[in-house]
Amino acid sequence: MADPVEDGTELKAILSDVVSQIRTRAPGIYDEAVAEAKEKDKPTPRKADFKKFGIAVFTRTGQLAAAGNASIGFPIQSISKVFALELALEALGEALWKRIGRDPSGDPFNSIIDLERAKGIPRNPFINAGALVVCDVLAGLGGSADPNRHVVRFVERMLDGEAMTLDKDVMASDRTGGDLNRSLMFMARHHGNLDHPVDKVMEAYIHQCAITLDCRGLAKAGRFLILDDPEQENDATLAAARRARRILSVMMLCGQYDGSGDFAYRVGLPAKSGVGGGILAVAPHCASIAVWSPALDSMGNSWLGTLGLELISSKTDWSVFGRARR
């Protein structure tokens, strides 16, 4: 098989095959989702959501390929925590980990009990408490960007200035219904782990969660985690590469909440999901991969998105756990 990183035709054929298999298997996945919802006494999922699936891949050589419903925009929600973590690590370096852990939580992503047990130190930067502490770091950054828009500006740079919007419904919902997130911040502040006013940090968090991209845009935005040009090696690029390794490790352990272990087994790639139905995955030194499908499993991860990543990992032999084909 030709290398899909180098061969655009091969990559497009793989994505087309992934979409075809998703469409074939979607009815069975829907039945599985209905059974799970009934077992857990949850609302029955919408069948129409299992008819939507998009995928895009941005390779280290600069190729961008897409298939399915890749042009439908969606709020990236918690995927934005990856970009925020990059900015916070760039600003503070290893000192950031004095305020946030790097371990899976085992508790709900918005648990205040876990935060109290840990005396205000969030378990990792991808649960809500950790993401809010990261936003507190960003709220203190200087520069020309509005404090609410550091992550927005970063994503715009990754998109080379392409148009990007913020989802007004997400912003309105988070402003009126973010009581638990505010409670997490008050708990962190009680333990000395929040430096800025709660409302200021909340606005920064709301803005980053509302970023709306399609699969092509999300794959392109994730390219900072894969690009490694030996011709451009200098202190800045080496520092960026070290940050990427740190971020990818946390994505591997914590990116799918309590579904991270099963995801690692099935897909074998670092990834971060969002309740908008998107998942950003990275094949180190190869590609940034974005998938979207709005139907979520009980862990809050996309049913078809996870399957799509499992399929592309198998077809390309991309995995952090080694190659299956020699």
ROMAR-87909 format. One record per residue (C-alpha): residue in three letters; x, y, z. Coordinates in steps of 0.1 Angstrom, whole numbers, plus 5000, padded with zeros to 4 digits. Each point is the difference from the previous one (the first is absolute). Layout:
// residues N
ALAXYZ;...
END
This chain:
// residues 326
MET500050005000;ALA501250354992;ASP500850235029;PRO496850215005;VAL502150285015;GLU501850044967;ASP497449874975;GLY496950224999;THR498149764978;GLU500549725024;LEU498950215029;LYS496850114982;ALA499249634992;ILE500449915037;LEU497750275011;SER497449914974;ASP500149645012;VAL499750115037;VAL496950204992;SER498549714980;GLN500649765029;ILE498550255025;ARG496850034980;THR499749624998;ARG500649955037;ALA498150305013;PRO496649825003;GLY501549745023;ILE501850265021;TYR496750185003;ASP498449685014;GLU502949975024;ALA499550365011;VAL496249945006;ALA500749705021;GLU502650195021;ALA497650295005;LYS497349765012;GLU502349825023;LYS501250335016;ASP496650165000;LYS501050274976;PRO498150174971;THR499849804968;PRO502650144976;ARG498950164967;LYS500349774971;ALA500750304976;ASP503350075019;PHE501349664989;LYS499850114964;LYS502550285005;PHE503749934998;GLY502950214988;ILE503849955000;ALA503050204990;VAL503849945002;PHE502850264998;THR503449834994;ARG503550115010;THR500650064962;GLY497250265000;GLN497349794982;LEU496450055011;ALA497549734991;ALA496449965011;ALA497049784995;GLY496349975011;ASN498450295018;ALA503450175005;SER498750354991;ILE497450025028;GLY501150235028;PHE499649925037;PRO501150165033;ILE503249835010;GLN499250035037;SER502549815022;ILE502449944970;SER500950375006;LYS501749885032;VAL502949874979;PHE500750344985;ALA499750175034;LEU502449755015;GLU502650084972;LEU499850375009;ALA500249955037;LEU503049774997;GLU501750244977;ALA499550285026;LEU500849815032;GLY502049694989;GLU500249725026;ALA498850245027;LEU496549954987;TRP500049655015;LYS500250155035;ARG496450114995;ILE498649704980;GLY500649635000;ARG500549764971;ASP498049705011;PRO496649854989;SER497350105024;GLY497749705004;ASP497350255010;PRO497650204978;PHE501750274979;ASN498250275021;SER500449855034;ILE500550255028;ILE500549725026;ASP503249904982;LEU501250365001;GLU499350035037;ARG501949675007;ALA503050134981;LYS499950335019;GLY499350214969;ILE502549824976;PRO498149864970;ARG500849654990;ASN500950094964;PRO499550304976;PHE497249834981;ILE497449975027;ASN498150325005;ALA501850115032;GLY503449964983;ALA498850184968;LEU498850295022;VAL503450025018;VAL501750014966;CYS497650284990;ASP501050185031;VAL503649994988;LEU499050134966;ALA498050285016;GLY503350135014;LEU501950004967;GLY501050334984;GLY500250074963;SER497650174976;ALA497349735002;ASP496950065021;PRO500249775031;ASN497049814987;ARG501549934966;HIS503449855006;VAL498849664988;VAL498050154972;ARG503050194987;PHE502149685002;VAL497549804980;GLU499850284974;ARG503849984996;MET499849634994;LEU497450064974;ASP502250264982;GLY497450275005;GLU497049804986;ALA496650115012;MET498849865034;THR496950065021;LEU498949975036;ASP496749815007;LYS497650255016;ASP497849725014;VAL503049845018;MET501050345014;ALA496550085012;SER499649665016;ASP503350015018;ARG499350355013;THR496649915014;GLY500649645011;GLY503650005011;ASP499349985037;LEU502049685006;ASN503050144982;ARG499950315021;SER499849785031;LEU503149824989;MET501850334997;PHE498950115034;MET501349685014;ALA503350054982;ARG500250355013;HIS499349895036;HIS503149784997;GLY502150284985;ASN500049874964;LEU498150274982;ASP501550354996;HIS497450184979;PRO496350095005;VAL497749704993;ASP498050194974;LYS503250104981;VAL501249644999;MET496549884990;GLU499850234970;ALA503449874987;TYR498749645004;ILE496750084983;HIS501850164970;GLN502349704994;CYS497249745003;ALA497950194974;ILE502649994973;THR498349844970;LEU501949804974;ASP499349734974;CYS502249694998;ARG502450164975;GLY500550305024;LEU500549785031;ALA502549774982;LYS501950314989;ALA499950165035;GLY501549695015;ARG503150014977;PHE502250165026;LEU500149665017;ILE501449814970;LEU502250244980;ASP503749925004;ASP502250154974;PRO503749915006;GLU501050294977;GLN498450245025;GLU501649875031;ASN500850275025;ASP499350075037;ALA496450114994;THR499149704979;LEU501649765024;ALA498050165029;ALA496849964980;ALA500849644993;ARG500649935037;ARG496650175008;ALA498349794974;ARG501349685016;ARG498750115033;ILE496650094986;LEU499749684980;SER500749795031;VAL497250175019;MET497749964971;MET500849635000;LEU499249965037;CYS497250245005;GLY498650124966;GLN496949785000;TYR499250035037;ASP499149665014;GLY500049854965;SER503750074995;GLY501149655007;ASP497649844976;PHE500850274974;ALA503849935003;TYR499349634995;ARG497850054970;VAL501750294983;GLY503550035014;LEU500450374995;PRO499950315023;ALA496750184996;LYS497750255016;SER496249994996;GLY497350275004;VAL496349985006;GLY499450174967;GLY500849654985;GLY503550084988;ILE503249815008;LEU503550134993;ALA502649714997;VAL503750024992;ALA502349744984;PRO503350145012;HIS502350114971;CYS497349894975;ALA496750185002;SER497350195019;ILE496649844996;ALA496650155007;VAL496749815000;TRP496550115008;SER496749835006;PRO497550145026;ALA498849685017;LEU501849965033;ASP500549695021;SER499649995038;MET503650135004;GLY499250314979;ASN502049884970;SER498849974964;TRP498849654991;LEU500850024963;GLY503050235005;THR501749745022;LEU499249734975;GLY501350224971;LEU503350055019;GLU500349635007;LEU499549934963;ILE502650254988;SER502549895026;SER499749644987;LYS500150104963;THR503150235004;ASP501749805027;TRP500350325020;SER500449935037;VAL502250115029;PHE500349635010;GLY502049904970;ARG499249874965;ALA498049694993;ARG501349974964;ARG503749974993;
END
